Amino acid sequence: MPSWLKYFTMGIEYHHIHHCMTRIPGYNLQECHEYMSKNTKMFDNIVVLSMKNVWDNIFLTLYDESSGRYVSFTEIENKIY
């Protein structure tokens, strides 16, 4: 994530670590991520998204279990009505 955007997101890009290791305080999540990236294989399978990927998928907010994919609210509305 670009450094200028980190100011606004307040480190949300590292929040997944908190879900794995809840005892790590928020102000240490980036340091923990950097350490784990260099010294373990824990994050080897993480997919890195480009800003274009993020923009293309920002409206896919729901998971449709019947199709096994993420969909937008509009797609769900069209299915219902």
Distance bins in CASP14 RR format, pairs under 12 A and 6 or more apart:
PFRMAT RR
TARGET T0000
AUTHOR 0000-0000-0000
RMODE 2
METHOD distances of the structure
MODEL  1
1 7 0 0 0 0 0 1 0 0 0 0 0
1 8 0 0 0 0 1 0 0 0 0 0 0
1 9 1 0 0 1 0 0 0 0 0 0 0
1 10 0 0 0 0 0 1 0 0 0 0 0
1 11 1 0 0 1 0 0 0 0 0 0 0
1 12 0 0 0 0 1 0 0 0 0 0 0
1 13 1 0 1 0 0 0 0 0 0 0 0
1 14 0 0 0 0 1 0 0 0 0 0 0
1 15 0 0 0 0 0 1 0 0 0 0 0
1 30 0 0 0 0 0 1 0 0 0 0 0
1 33 0 0 0 0 0 1 0 0 0 0 0
1 48 0 0 0 0 0 1 0 0 0 0 0
1 49 0 0 0 0 1 0 0 0 0 0 0
1 50 0 0 0 0 0 1 0 0 0 0 0
1 51 0 0 0 0 1 0 0 0 0 0 0
1 54 0 0 0 0 1 0 0 0 0 0 0
2 8 0 0 0 0 0 1 0 0 0 0 0
2 9 0 0 0 0 0 1 0 0 0 0 0
2 13 0 0 0 0 0 1 0 0 0 0 0
2 50 0 0 0 0 0 1 0 0 0 0 0
2 51 0 0 0 0 1 0 0 0 0 0 0
2 54 0 0 0 0 0 1 0 0 0 0 0
3 9 0 0 0 0 0 1 0 0 0 0 0
3 11 0 0 0 0 0 1 0 0 0 0 0
3 13 0 0 0 0 0 1 0 0 0 0 0
3 30 0 0 0 0 0 1 0 0 0 0 0
5 11 0 0 0 0 1 0 0 0 0 0 0
5 12 0 0 0 0 1 0 0 0 0 0 0
5 13 0 0 0 0 1 0 0 0 0 0 0
5 51 0 0 0 0 1 0 0 0 0 0 0
5 54 0 0 0 0 0 1 0 0 0 0 0
6 12 0 0 0 0 1 0 0 0 0 0 0
6 13 1 0 0 1 0 0 0 0 0 0 0
6 14 0 0 0 0 1 0 0 0 0 0 0
6 29 0 0 0 0 0 1 0 0 0 0 0
6 30 0 0 0 0 1 0 0 0 0 0 0
9 15 0 0 0 0 1 0 0 0 0 0 0
9 30 0 0 0 0 0 1 0 0 0 0 0
9 54 0 0 0 0 0 1 0 0 0 0 0
10 26 0 0 0 0 1 0 0 0 0 0 0
10 27 0 0 0 0 0 1 0 0 0 0 0
10 29 0 0 0 0 0 1 0 0 0 0 0
10 30 0 0 0 0 0 1 0 0 0 0 0
11 17 0 0 0 0 0 1 0 0 0 0 0
11 18 0 0 0 0 0 1 0 0 0 0 0
11 26 0 0 0 0 1 0 0 0 0 0 0
11 27 0 0 0 0 1 0 0 0 0 0 0
11 28 0 0 0 0 0 1 0 0 0 0 0
11 29 1 0 0 1 0 0 0 0 0 0 0
11 30 1 0 0 1 0 0 0 0 0 0 0
11 31 0 0 0 0 0 1 0 0 0 0 0
11 33 0 0 0 0 1 0 0 0 0 0 0
12 18 0 0 0 0 0 1 0 0 0 0 0
12 26 0 0 0 0 0 1 0 0 0 0 0
12 29 0 0 0 0 1 0 0 0 0 0 0
12 30 0 0 0 0 0 1 0 0 0 0 0
13 29 0 0 0 0 1 0 0 0 0 0 0
13 30 0 0 0 0 1 0 0 0 0 0 0
13 33 0 0 0 0 1 0 0 0 0 0 0
13 34 0 0 0 0 0 1 0 0 0 0 0
13 46 0 0 0 0 0 1 0 0 0 0 0
13 48 0 0 0 0 0 1 0 0 0 0 0
13 49 0 0 0 0 0 1 0 0 0 0 0
13 54 0 0 0 0 0 1 0 0 0 0 0
14 20 0 0 0 0 0 1 0 0 0 0 0
14 21 0 0 0 0 0 1 0 0 0 0 0
14 24 0 0 0 0 1 0 0 0 0 0 0
14 25 0 0 0 0 0 1 0 0 0 0 0
14 26 1 0 0 1 0 0 0 0 0 0 0
14 27 0 0 0 0 0 1 0 0 0 0 0
14 28 0 0 0 0 1 0 0 0 0 0 0
14 29 1 1 0 0 0 0 0 0 0 0 0
14 30 1 0 1 0 0 0 0 0 0 0 0
14 31 0 0 0 0 1 0 0 0 0 0 0
14 32 1 0 0 1 0 0 0 0 0 0 0
14 33 1 0 1 0 0 0 0 0 0 0 0
14 34 0 0 0 0 1 0 0 0 0 0 0
14 35 0 0 0 0 0 1 0 0 0 0 0
14 36 0 0 0 0 0 1 0 0 0 0 0
14 37 0 0 0 0 0 1 0 0 0 0 0
14 43 0 0 0 0 0 1 0 0 0 0 0
14 46 0 0 0 0 0 1 0 0 0 0 0
15 21 0 0 0 0 0 1 0 0 0 0 0
15 22 0 0 0 0 0 1 0 0 0 0 0
15 24 0 0 0 0 0 1 0 0 0 0 0
15 26 0 0 0 0 1 0 0 0 0 0 0
15 29 1 0 0 1 0 0 0 0 0 0 0
15 30 0 0 0 0 0 1 0 0 0 0 0
15 32 0 0 0 0 0 1 0 0 0 0 0
15 33 0 0 0 0 0 1 0 0 0 0 0
16 22 0 0 0 0 0 1 0 0 0 0 0
16 24 0 0 0 0 0 1 0 0 0 0 0
16 29 0 0 0 0 1 0 0 0 0 0 0
16 32 0 0 0 0 0 1 0 0 0 0 0
16 33 0 0 0 0 1 0 0 0 0 0 0
16 36 0 0 0 0 0 1 0 0 0 0 0
16 42 0 0 0 0 0 1 0 0 0 0 0
16 43 0 0 0 0 1 0 0 0 0 0 0
16 46 0 0 0 0 1 0 0 0 0 0 0
17 23 0 0 0 0 0 1 0 0 0 0 0
17 24 1 0 0 1 0 0 0 0 0 0 0
17 25 0 0 0 0 0 1 0 0 0 0 0
17 26 0 0 0 0 1 0 0 0 0 0 0
17 28 0 0 0 0 1 0 0 0 0 0 0
17 29 1 0 1 0 0 0 0 0 0 0 0
17 30 0 0 0 0 1 0 0 0 0 0 0
17 31 0 0 0 0 0 1 0 0 0 0 0
17 32 1 0 1 0 0 0 0 0 0 0 0
17 33 1 0 1 0 0 0 0 0 0 0 0
17 34 0 0 0 0 0 1 0 0 0 0 0
17 35 0 0 0 0 0 1 0 0 0 0 0
17 36 1 0 0 1 0 0 0 0 0 0 0
17 37 0 0 0 0 0 1 0 0 0 0 0
17 42 0 0 0 0 1 0 0 0 0 0 0
17 43 0 0 0 0 1 0 0 0 0 0 0
17 46 0 0 0 0 0 1 0 0 0 0 0
18 24 1 0 0 1 0 0 0 0 0 0 0
18 25 0 0 0 0 1 0 0 0 0 0 0
18 26 1 0 0 1 0 0 0 0 0 0 0
18 27 0 0 0 0 0 1 0 0 0 0 0
18 28 0 0 0 0 1 0 0 0 0 0 0
18 29 1 0 0 1 0 0 0 0 0 0 0
18 30 0 0 0 0 0 1 0 0 0 0 0
18 32 0 0 0 0 1 0 0 0 0 0 0
18 33 0 0 0 0 0 1 0 0 0 0 0
19 26 0 0 0 0 0 1 0 0 0 0 0
19 29 0 0 0 0 0 1 0 0 0 0 0
20 29 0 0 0 0 0 1 0 0 0 0 0
20 32 0 0 0 0 1 0 0 0 0 0 0
20 33 0 0 0 0 0 1 0 0 0 0 0
20 36 0 0 0 0 1 0 0 0 0 0 0
20 40 0 0 0 0 0 1 0 0 0 0 0
20 42 0 0 0 0 1 0 0 0 0 0 0
20 43 0 0 0 0 0 1 0 0 0 0 0
21 28 0 0 0 0 1 0 0 0 0 0 0
21 29 0 0 0 0 1 0 0 0 0 0 0
21 32 1 0 0 1 0 0 0 0 0 0 0
21 33 0 0 0 0 0 1 0 0 0 0 0
21 35 0 0 0 0 0 1 0 0 0 0 0
21 36 0 0 0 0 1 0 0 0 0 0 0
21 42 0 0 0 0 0 1 0 0 0 0 0
22 29 0 0 0 0 0 1 0 0 0 0 0
22 32 0 0 0 0 0 1 0 0 0 0 0
23 29 0 0 0 0 0 1 0 0 0 0 0
23 32 0 0 0 0 0 1 0 0 0 0 0
24 30 0 0 0 0 0 1 0 0 0 0 0
24 31 0 0 0 0 1 0 0 0 0 0 0
24 32 1 0 1 0 0 0 0 0 0 0 0
24 33 0 0 0 0 1 0 0 0 0 0 0
24 35 0 0 0 0 0 1 0 0 0 0 0
24 36 0 0 0 0 0 1 0 0 0 0 0
25 31 0 0 0 0 0 1 0 0 0 0 0
25 32 0 0 0 0 1 0 0 0 0 0 0
26 32 0 0 0 0 1 0 0 0 0 0 0
26 33 0 0 0 0 0 1 0 0 0 0 0
28 34 0 0 0 0 0 1 0 0 0 0 0
28 35 0 0 0 0 1 0 0 0 0 0 0
28 36 0 0 0 0 0 1 0 0 0 0 0
29 35 0 0 0 0 0 1 0 0 0 0 0
29 36 0 0 0 0 0 1 0 0 0 0 0
30 36 0 0 0 0 0 1 0 0 0 0 0
30 37 0 0 0 0 0 1 0 0 0 0 0
31 37 0 0 0 0 0 1 0 0 0 0 0
31 38 0 0 0 0 0 1 0 0 0 0 0
32 38 0 0 0 0 0 1 0 0 0 0 0
32 39 0 0 0 0 0 1 0 0 0 0 0
32 40 0 0 0 0 0 1 0 0 0 0 0
32 42 0 0 0 0 0 1 0 0 0 0 0
32 43 0 0 0 0 0 1 0 0 0 0 0
33 39 0 0 0 0 0 1 0 0 0 0 0
33 40 0 0 0 0 0 1 0 0 0 0 0
33 42 0 0 0 0 1 0 0 0 0 0 0
33 43 1 0 0 1 0 0 0 0 0 0 0
33 46 0 0 0 0 0 1 0 0 0 0 0
34 40 0 0 0 0 0 1 0 0 0 0 0
34 43 0 0 0 0 0 1 0 0 0 0 0
35 42 0 0 0 0 0 1 0 0 0 0 0
35 43 0 0 0 0 0 1 0 0 0 0 0
36 42 1 0 1 0 0 0 0 0 0 0 0
36 43 1 0 0 1 0 0 0 0 0 0 0
36 44 0 0 0 0 0 1 0 0 0 0 0
36 46 0 0 0 0 0 1 0 0 0 0 0
37 43 1 0 1 0 0 0 0 0 0 0 0
37 44 0 0 0 0 1 0 0 0 0 0 0
37 46 0 0 0 0 1 0 0 0 0 0 0
37 48 0 0 0 0 0 1 0 0 0 0 0
38 44 0 0 0 0 0 1 0 0 0 0 0
47 53 0 0 0 0 1 0 0 0 0 0 0
47 54 0 0 0 0 0 1 0 0 0 0 0
47 57 0 0 0 0 0 1 0 0 0 0 0
48 54 0 0 0 0 0 1 0 0 0 0 0
49 55 0 0 0 0 1 0 0 0 0 0 0
49 56 0 0 0 0 1 0 0 0 0 0 0
49 57 1 0 0 1 0 0 0 0 0 0 0
49 58 0 0 0 0 0 1 0 0 0 0 0
50 56 0 0 0 0 1 0 0 0 0 0 0
50 57 0 0 0 0 0 1 0 0 0 0 0
51 57 0 0 0 0 0 1 0 0 0 0 0
51 58 0 0 0 0 0 1 0 0 0 0 0
52 58 0 0 0 0 0 1 0 0 0 0 0
53 60 0 0 0 0 0 1 0 0 0 0 0
54 60 0 0 0 0 0 1 0 0 0 0 0
56 70 0 0 0 0 0 1 0 0 0 0 0
56 72 0 0 0 0 0 1 0 0 0 0 0
57 69 0 0 0 0 0 1 0 0 0 0 0
57 70 1 0 0 1 0 0 0 0 0 0 0
57 71 0 0 0 0 0 1 0 0 0 0 0
57 72 0 0 0 0 1 0 0 0 0 0 0
58 70 0 0 0 0 0 1 0 0 0 0 0
58 72 0 0 0 0 1 0 0 0 0 0 0
59 70 0 0 0 0 1 0 0 0 0 0 0
59 71 0 0 0 0 1 0 0 0 0 0 0
59 72 1 0 1 0 0 0 0 0 0 0 0
59 73 1 0 0 1 0 0 0 0 0 0 0
59 74 0 0 0 0 1 0 0 0 0 0 0
59 75 0 0 0 0 1 0 0 0 0 0 0
59 76 0 0 0 0 0 1 0 0 0 0 0
60 67 0 0 0 0 0 1 0 0 0 0 0
60 68 0 0 0 0 0 1 0 0 0 0 0
60 69 0 0 0 0 1 0 0 0 0 0 0
60 70 1 1 0 0 0 0 0 0 0 0 0
60 71 1 0 0 1 0 0 0 0 0 0 0
60 72 1 0 1 0 0 0 0 0 0 0 0
60 73 0 0 0 0 1 0 0 0 0 0 0
60 74 0 0 0 0 0 1 0 0 0 0 0
60 75 0 0 0 0 1 0 0 0 0 0 0
60 76 0 0 0 0 0 1 0 0 0 0 0
61 70 1 0 0 1 0 0 0 0 0 0 0
61 71 0 0 0 0 1 0 0 0 0 0 0
61 72 1 0 0 1 0 0 0 0 0 0 0
61 73 1 0 0 1 0 0 0 0 0 0 0
61 74 0 0 0 0 0 1 0 0 0 0 0
61 75 0 0 0 0 0 1 0 0 0 0 0
61 76 0 0 0 0 1 0 0 0 0 0 0
62 68 0 0 0 0 0 1 0 0 0 0 0
62 69 0 0 0 0 1 0 0 0 0 0 0
62 70 1 0 0 1 0 0 0 0 0 0 0
62 71 1 0 1 0 0 0 0 0 0 0 0
62 72 1 0 0 1 0 0 0 0 0 0 0
62 73 1 0 0 1 0 0 0 0 0 0 0
62 74 0 0 0 0 0 1 0 0 0 0 0
62 75 0 0 0 0 1 0 0 0 0 0 0
62 76 1 0 0 1 0 0 0 0 0 0 0
62 77 0 0 0 0 0 1 0 0 0 0 0
62 79 0 0 0 0 0 1 0 0 0 0 0
63 69 1 0 0 1 0 0 0 0 0 0 0
63 70 1 0 1 0 0 0 0 0 0 0 0
63 71 1 0 0 1 0 0 0 0 0 0 0
63 72 0 0 0 0 0 1 0 0 0 0 0
63 75 0 0 0 0 0 1 0 0 0 0 0
63 76 0 0 0 0 0 1 0 0 0 0 0
64 70 1 0 0 1 0 0 0 0 0 0 0
64 71 1 0 1 0 0 0 0 0 0 0 0
64 72 0 0 0 0 0 1 0 0 0 0 0
64 73 0 0 0 0 0 1 0 0 0 0 0
64 75 1 0 0 1 0 0 0 0 0 0 0
64 76 1 0 0 1 0 0 0 0 0 0 0
64 78 0 0 0 0 0 1 0 0 0 0 0
64 79 0 0 0 0 1 0 0 0 0 0 0
64 80 0 0 0 0 0 1 0 0 0 0 0
65 71 0 0 0 0 0 1 0 0 0 0 0
65 76 0 0 0 0 0 1 0 0 0 0 0
66 75 0 0 0 0 0 1 0 0 0 0 0
66 76 0 0 0 0 0 1 0 0 0 0 0
66 79 0 0 0 0 1 0 0 0 0 0 0
67 75 0 0 0 0 1 0 0 0 0 0 0
67 76 0 0 0 0 0 1 0 0 0 0 0
67 79 0 0 0 0 1 0 0 0 0 0 0
69 75 0 0 0 0 1 0 0 0 0 0 0
70 76 0 0 0 0 0 1 0 0 0 0 0
71 77 0 0 0 0 0 1 0 0 0 0 0
71 78 0 0 0 0 1 0 0 0 0 0 0
71 79 0 0 0 0 1 0 0 0 0 0 0
71 80 0 0 0 0 0 1 0 0 0 0 0
72 78 0 0 0 0 1 0 0 0 0 0 0
72 79 0 0 0 0 0 1 0 0 0 0 0
73 79 0 0 0 0 0 1 0 0 0 0 0
73 80 0 0 0 0 0 1 0 0 0 0 0
74 80 0 0 0 0 0 1 0 0 0 0 0
74 81 0 0 0 0 0 1 0 0 0 0 0
75 81 0 0 0 0 0 1 0 0 0 0 0
END
